[in-house]
């Protein structure tokens, strides 16, 4: 595909929708103009939007796919970015790096990136210090309600329902997913002079490293990495595996060079009602649901075992009716599949899916399709102007089922730990609908209340 003379400096494929929106927002905060496409964009959509963009993203579902299906999902996006001539391309992963050989295989995507962008080492940057994610000597750490855990001892990630993290050394973790030789630039080497850092990188490349994990303990470390990647990309387009922390650093580096010119943050007021759909099993989302319940919001459980027993349309209509009634009676309503990682509903759904021969990824897809149907129907039926999708995997699937082709980031609240986007759609009933895509472990306890009222949003 011809780029018609327009090539955004930055492009990324996000392996789930919540993470992709965080990645785009990191560029936005740095002053760059970006748009997140919900699927591979059509030519007319590119021609409409590319001339004013500094960063382009495609939100995907690779994190929830088996390894064999990932290439068909990701390759078209990476090939598009290569054809556009984008300077720096990222395969965006979660900052908790949850992945496995059989599901969301990051190593396989590193191999794919090298096949498309050239046989050079792939930087791997998982740290997001501002979000409580750090890498030290290749070991990854994450915050949980103010306490820092090595990833394999993290109370949520070590028990992730799909990809439990039992290895904190990112090189060892990736070695289960790829046979590529992997190197490390630890924070001591990273904090040397730019010239010494480049020599260290070149030495690893000459020694045969095909992927390089980079430490980062603070934002200044990410800035050093961004400067290195920008230098590398001046020679040939660079492909990187990273979380959103690097996007922020790349954005800051580009802005320091005079790139960008983002529009002012949109003003957002309260809405009279808010719908929350949660497919997350994280303890943080459970806390958020309970906080909304304590404020008087009805919370309706979605029984996944019944969903597997009933025709999809019939079950969706039943949930829709319950939510419509709840929304008519109050300020907000929630529908959820689980309350925390120890909810008995989780093993019950797994056991029934196994009996019926339904793979775990298909159960996630069916749940996401249900959520997409509910957003589409209830936005029209109840006049919704804002909704929340919680849970990375189900949110990703839901966005594929919604009749929209892109997202714009409207704003981020550090106090609430959340960001709001608006849909870009050819359907006038959905165009401009505001959505909060919330990863399971993120957000303040009262985030749903704040998203409706916008009180304490700043």
N, C-alpha and C positions, 0 to 999 in steps of 0.2 A: 504493500500500500504506500503510495506516495504521501509524503508529509506536507505537501503543498507549501513548502518553505517554512513551516512552523515546527519547532522541536523543543518542547519543554525540557529544561535542564534535568529535571528529576522525574522518574517514573517508578512505580512500584506495583507489585501484585501483593495483596494482603491475604493471608491464608485463612482469615475469617473476617466477618464484616465489622465486628466491634473493634478489633485491632486495626483494621484498615482505616476506620474513621479516626482513631487515635493517631495514626501515622500521618494522615492528611492534616489533622489539626496541628501537629507539631510543625509542619511546614507553614501553616497559616499564622501561627503565633510568631514565627520568625519573620513574617512580612511577605510571604510568597503567596501567589494566587493559585488555587488548586481546585480540582473537581474529582470526585470519586465515582467512577462508573460502577454500576451494579452487575454488569456482565460485559463481555467484549463489545466495545462500542461500534456502532455502524459508521460508515463513512460520513453520512450527513451530520451525525452528532459530533464527530471529530472536527469537521469543517466549521461547525457552528461555534465550538468552544475553544479549540486549540489556540487561536490567535491571541487570547488573553491569559493563557495559563503558563505558570512557571513549573507546576507539578501536576502530573496526571496519575491517578491510581485506578486500579481495577480490584474491586472487592470480590474475593472468592470463597471457596469452601474446602480448600485443599487440606486443611487441618483435620477435617472429619472424614477424609477419603482414605480408602485402602491404598497402599503403595502403588498397586498396579493401575489405579485410575487417576493418579495424580498428574502424570505427564499430559494426558489428554485434556485435563483441566487447565494446567498452567502454561504449557508450551505456546498456545496461540497468543497469550498475553505477552510473554517474553519476546516472541517473534515480532509482535506489533511494536513494542518499545524499541527493538533493534532496528526495525524498518523506519521508525520515526527519527532515529538518530539521537535519542536521549543520551545525555552524557553520563548520568549516574542512575543505575537501576537497582532496586532492592527487592528481594523476596522477603516480605515482612512477616515475621513470626512473633508469637507471644513472648513477652519478656520473661515468662516462666519457662519457656523453651519446651513445653510439654509436647512430646512426639514419641513415636515408637517405630520400629522397623515395619510393622504391619499397618500403621495408621499415622497419617500426617508426617511421613518420612522426610525430614529436612535434608538428610544426606543425599537422598535421591534428587532433590531439587538443586543442590549444589552441583551435582553431576550435570543436570540439565542446563543450568546456567553457564557452565564452562563449555558445553557443546554449542551453545548459541552465541555467546559473547567472546569466546576464545579461551585457550588453555592457559589461563593465568590463575594465580591463587585467589580463592574466594575469601574475603574478609568475613568473619563471623562476629557480630557485635550484639550480644543479648542484653547488656546492661542498660538500665534506665534509673540512674541514681535518684532523680527527682520523684520517681514512682516507687522507690523502695526495692530496686533490683540492682545487684552489684555482682561483678565478676572479679575475682582475685586469684592469681596463679591458676587461672583456668577453671576454678571452682565457682559455681553460681550460688548466690544467696538471695533470699527474698524476705520481705517484711510480712508479718501477720499480726495486725492490731498492735503495732508498736514494738514487737519483738522480732529480731532477725534470726532466721533459720537457714542452715545449709539446705539446698533444695530437696535433697533426699530425706530430710527430716521435717520438712514444712508440713504443717497440719492439714493443709488443703491439697497441695500439689503431690505430696507423697501418696495421697489417697484419691487422686483424680480418677473419676469413674471410667474414663476411656483410656487415658495414657498416664498411669501412675509413674511419678518420677523417682526412681530408685538409684539414680546416679547423678551426683552433683558436678563431677568433672565433665565439662562440655566436650572435651576431646574423646573421652571414654564413651560418653553417651552417643556421640556421632559415629564412633567406630562401630557401633552396632548397626548403623544404617548405611554406611558406605565404606568402601575399601580405600578411599582417597587418603593419601598421607596427610596428616594434620600437624600444623605447627602452632606455636603460642608466642604472642608478644605480651609479656606481663607488664604490670604498671611501672616497674623500674625502667624497662626499656622504653616504654611509652613516654615517660617523663624526661627522657634524654632530649638532646637538641633535635630539631626537625631533620637535620642532615644525618644524625646518628640513627634516628628512627627509620629513615628511608634506607640507610645501609643495612639495618637489621631486617627490614622487609625484603630487600633484594637478596640478602644472604639466605633467608628461608626459601625464597623462590628458587634460587640456584641449587639449593639442597634438595629440591623436589617436592616441597610442600604444595599441595593443591588446595588446601583450605587453611586459614590461620585464625584461631580464636584470639580476640583482643580483650584484655582486661579493661575495666573502667570502674572507678570508685567514686568519681565525682564528675560533674558536668564538664569541668575543664579537661578531663581525660577524653570525653567524647569530642570536645572541640579539637583536640590533637588528632584524633582518629579522622575526623571530618576533613581536616586540612590535608592529611595524608591521602585520603581517598580522592579528594578534589585534584590533588597533584597527579595521582595515578590516572585519573579519568581524562586529564589533558592529553595523554598519549593515546589511549584507546578507551572506548566506553567501559565503565567498570560495573561489575555485577557483585552485589553484596547480599549476605543474609543478615538481617538486622531486625531489632525491635524499634519502637518509635523514638527511643532516646537518640539514636543516630540521625533520624530525620530532623529532629530539632537542631542538632549540631550542624548538619549540612545546611539547613535553612539559615542559621546564624552566619555561617561562613559565606554563603552566597550573598546574604544581605550586606555583609561587610564589604563585599565587592561591588555593591550597587545594583544587584539584581532584585526584582520583585517590586511590589507596589500594591499591596492588598487593600481591599475596601475596608472601611470601618466596620467594627463588629455590629451586628444587627441588634436593635432594641427588641427585647422580648418581655411581654407582660404576662400576667396570670391567665389561666384558662379556667372555664367553669367546671370542666371535668377532665379526668385523665384516666386512660386505660393502661394497665401494666400486664404484660404477658411474660411469664418467667419460665424458662426451660433450664434454669441453673440449679445445681445441687450444692452450691458453695455455702458455707456458713454465713458469709457476709450478706449474700442475697436473702438468706433466711432471716437475718436480723432486720433487714430493710422491710421485708414483708410483714414481720411482726410489729414493727414501728408503725406502719400504715394501718394495720388492723387495730392497734391501740388507739389510733386517731379516729376510728370509726369506719374505716374502709372495709367493705366486704371482700373476703379472699376466697375464691372458688378453686377447689382442687380439680385438676384435670387428671382423671384416672386413665393412665396409659394402658392398663390391662383392658379396660372397656373400649378404649380407642381401637385396640387391635381386634376386638370382637365385633365391632359395629361397622357398617358401611361408612366411608369417610364423610360423605355429604350429610348423612343423618347425624353423626356424632358432632360435626362442626356446627350444625344448626342447633343442637342441644346446648352446646357451650355458648354460642352466639346469643341465644335467648336468655340464658342466665346472666351474661355480661350486660346485655341491653337493659334488663330490668335493674341490675345493680347500678348502672350508670345513670339511669333515670331517677334514682332515688338519692344520689349523693355526689360528693365531689370527686370520687375516684373509685375504681374497682380493679381487682387483681385476679388473674387466673394463673395458677402455677402447677408445675408437675411434681415438685419435691420441695421439702423444707430441710435443707442441709444434707450433708453427705451420709448421715446415718438414718435417713428416712426409710422406713420399711418398703415404701413404694418403689424404691430403686431396685432392690433385688427381686421384688415381685414382678416388675416389668421385664427385667432381664430374663427371669425364668420362663415367663410366658413367651417372650420373643424366641428363646431357644427352643421351646416346645414346638413353636410354629415355624421354625426355620427362618426367622427374620433376623438378618445381620444387624448388629448394633447401629451401623451407619444408616440403615434403612429406617430404624426407629427414630433416629434424629431427624431424618428427612421428612418423615410423616408428621412429626411434631412441628417442624418448621413450616411445612405446607399448611398445617392447621392455623398457625399463627399468622401467616401471610393472608389466608382467607379471612380471618377475623379482623385484621387491620383494614383490609379492603372493604368488607361489608359494613363494619361498624363506623368507619370514618364517614360513610355516606348516611347510614341509618340514624346515627346519634349525633351527627354534626361534629365529630371529634376534630380538633385542630392540633392535638399533641398526644403522643403515645410513647410507651417505653417497651423495648424488647430487651430482656435480660437473659444472659447466657450466650457465650460466643458461638457455639456450634448451631444451636437452634435459631439464633438471630440471623446467622449467615444463610441458613436454609429459608427462613421466612422472607428475607429480602429478595431472594430469587423468585419467590411466589407473588411478590407485590408488583403491580403494574406501574413501575417507575424505572428510569434508566440511569439515574445518577443522584448523588447527594451533594449538598453544599453544607459546610460547617458554619453554623451561626454563632456559636460562642461556647466557651468553656468556663466552668466554675471550679476553682481549686477548692473552695470551701465545701462544695457539694461533691467534688470528685467526679464530675460528669460533664459531658458536652452534648449540645443539642444541634441537630442537623435538620435540613429541610429537603423534601423529596423534589426531584426534577422529573416531571412526568408529562407525557402528552395527554394524559387523562386529567381533565380540569378538576375532578373531585379529589384527586390525590396530589396534584401539583401544589407544592408549598406546605403539605402536611409536615408538621414538626415531629421528629423522632429522636429519642434518646436510645442509643445502642450501648448497653451496659454490659461489660464483661462481668463474669460472676463474682470476682473478688474485689471489684472496685466500687467506689462510692461511699458517701457518708451514710450512717444508719438511717437518717431521715431524708435520703435523696429523693424518694418518690414524692414526699410532701413538698419539698423545695421545687421540684420540677413543675408541679402544678401551680404553686403560688408565686414562684420566683423570689420568695423572701429568702434573704441570706444567700442569694445566688452569686454575688460578686466574690 
